[in-house]
């Protein structure tokens, strides 16, 4: 196998930009639906704090469901 063929094979295994964008949009929609909060795309793009915010919201929802909201 030549280097060119290897590069082509590796590139074929990688999702296209459109596939990555579609997967990202779908993942964001799942988070919005599961969390019950309307996080805008700009919020997701501020990635450093988004995951922590999602955990915080999830914890608050669990506490509220248990009747022990802080």
N, C-alpha and C positions, 0 to 999 in steps of 0.2 A: 504494500500500500504506500502510495506516495504521500508526501506532506500535504499536497493540495487535496488529495482524497480524504486524508485524515481531518483536515480543516473543514471540508465540506460535510463530513459525517458528524463532526462535533457541532457544527452550526445547525445541522438539521435536527439535532436533539434539543436545541435551545428554543424556548418559546419566542415568537415574534414580538415586536413592540405592541402590536395590536392585541395579541393574546395576553401579554402581561397587563396591559391597560384594562382589558375586559375582566381578568381575574382580580385585579385590584379593586375595580368598581364593584364586583360581586362580593368580595370580602368586606368592603366598607358597608355595603347594604346589609349584610348579615349582622355586622356589629351594630348598626343603627337599629335593626329590627329586634335583635336579642336584648339590647340594652334599653330599648324604649326611649332613646334620646336621639335628637337630631344633630349629630355631629356633622358639621359642614366639612367639605373636602379640605378647606384651608386648615381646619383643626387637625385633620389627619396628617397634613403635610408638616405640621410642627411636631415632628415625630418624637422629639426628645421627651415630651411630656404626655403624649397621647396615651401610651400604654399605662402609665401611672394613673392618668385620669380615668381610663376605662376600669382599671382595678378598683379605684376609689368609688366610682359609680356603682360597680357591681357589688362591692361590700355594703354600700349604703342601701341598695335594693334588698340584699339579703337581710340586713338588720331590720329594715322596715317591714319586710314580710314576716319576720319573727316577732315584731312588735318591740324591738329594742333599739330603735333609731337613736343615734348619738347626737 
